[in-house]
Amino acid sequence: MMISRSEFLVRMKLDDITLDLWMVEEWLLPRRVEDDVLFTEADLARAQLIHDLQHDLGVNREGIGIILSLLDQVHGLRQALAGKVHPAEG
């Protein structure tokens, strides 16, 4: 399900400036459609993580970027491993 920018802002209780900053930092990469952007449920979860890192754990901007990069790498590795067939299964 795709979520409009306005709905995303309401659901996350974010302001436009914060969302724009997160997109400039490339912490969120919504799908661009004409003059708008669309978000997924995964984007909502990622935004909640960003919020928790900032507000609950006090992680600074640089730290958030590093954490998100590491999480993306782990996710990519899991996908790569899931695509491989084990010799015992082949």
N, C-alpha and C positions, 0 to 999 in steps of 0.2 A: 504494500500500500504506500502510495506517495503522499507526502504531506506538504502543504503550501508553506511558504515562509511565514505568513501571518499566523497560521495554526501552530507552527513550530515555536514561534516566539511566545505564544500564549501557553502552550503545553510546558515549555521549559521555563517560563516566567523570566525571559530574557528581554533586554532592550536591543534595539537595532545596532547600536554602536558595538556592543559586546559581540553580537553575532557576526557583524562585519569583521571585527578583529580576529575572531576565531577562524573565519574563512580566509582572511589575508595570511594568517599564520599557517594555513592549510591543515588545521586541526580537524576541520570539517570540510568535506568536498562534495557538496550537493550536486545533483544533476542540474545543469543549466538548460532552461527552456525559454526561448525568446528573451523577454526582459525580466524573467523571474527565475527562481531556483526552486527545486523540489527536493524534499528530504525523505529518508526512509526511517523505518523503526530502528535500524542499526545506528543511524545518525542521532536519533534521540538518546539511545543508550550511550553513545560516545560523548554526547553533550553532557549527559548526567555525570559521566566519569570525569570530564573536564571540570565541571562545576565542583564535584566532590574533592578533586585534587586541589583546586584553588582554595575553596572555602573551608573544607573540613580538615584538610591535611596541610594547608599553607604552602603548597608547592608553587614556586615561581614560574614565570613563562618559559624560561629555558628548560627547566626541569620537566614541565608538561610536554614540551616538544620531544624531549628525549624519551620519556615514558611512552608517549603515543607511537613514536618510531619503533621502539622495542616491541610493543604490542603488535604493531603491524607486521614486523618481521616474524614474530612467533606465529601469527595467524597464517602468513604466507608459507612458513615451513610446515605447519599442520596440513594445509591444503596440498602441498607437494607430497607429503608423506601419505596422505589419504589416497592419492592418485596412483601410488605404486602398488603392484601386486606382489605379495610375498611368495617365494618359491614353493612353499608348502601348499599354497592356495592355487597356484597356476596349474 
